[in-house]
């Protein structure tokens, strides 16, 4: 987390309450978070898959801190444009502005709209507010679920159809497009996303159901992969290497979420599953959040778990034990399976600002990294079976 991002987020937190929500014909809004996280283990840093660079040691500001500005304007009857610029640390360690939203919306009917351009990829129940931390109860969404699909952008088009039947509000959203994920080395891509979501609302309740699938590429280039790949290609099992990294993968993603919020009590639960034919494990995860508001303070607890369904490769290399061991290590290094319990509190000290504190106890699954990454020079490769505590805090603003 560089000083530039910390300074920008701090400035936003200080001026948010005085910021104007409208400038001329443009509608201007913004959000920001100063967040920190500290693991209890000196050799572990929190890794939010697809978002941040692992911290070197101690307190890490890069996992949660973000600043964003959004602008919208009506162009004509039934036509408007929206753009959102976000600054946060990426997986390459850079802190640079990036265009998160840039789309044109057409509303030919009151209950029908079309959008084209760059939008948030709608894979989860809370996708639209993932970076607007003020809108969420937690410091960060549970990584056991939201780490299953780290792609954030959808470059393409969608349609939203709204209907009300017997007291229920329905929203159907089919979409198509592609997405690119910046990484420390080479980019990962969802090449042709086809998806559809259904949301149902009634009073204090909501239900979300989503499905998406796409061909994808995921080229690994870390030292462990390079060593395993070279060993396999120099052996009679060279074909196995093609399942570890490349451009010919196919993945399906499903999620179901429910939420209840009556103003005093809240509950949210979500289940998600990633099924991939190569390059990355197939896995599923779930989270359950319960909370109670007491004036301006919200106390909450979260239980979450991610389980691996299939490894990257289940090839039988028992005829060559050293190769089998190398493949097993590679498979384990791509697994993020773990379970966790979190207790937290949120204090809304201003109508547009909140402070959050969280304590998380995580148990990493066997043969897994969990949501963590080894600190450089620590000598750690996996966190199999380890218990790691996390302390997290954030100041979130929205205007």
Helices and strands as residue ranges (DSSP letters): H 3-15, G 16-18, E 22-23, E 26-39, E 44-46, E 66-76, E 79-89, E 95-109, E 112-120, G 127-129, G 133-135, H 143-146, E 153-165, E 168-181, E 188-202, E 205-218, H 223-233, G 238-243, E 246-261, E 265-276, E 282-294, E 297-310, H 321-333, E 338-350, E 353-364, E 372-374, E 387-398
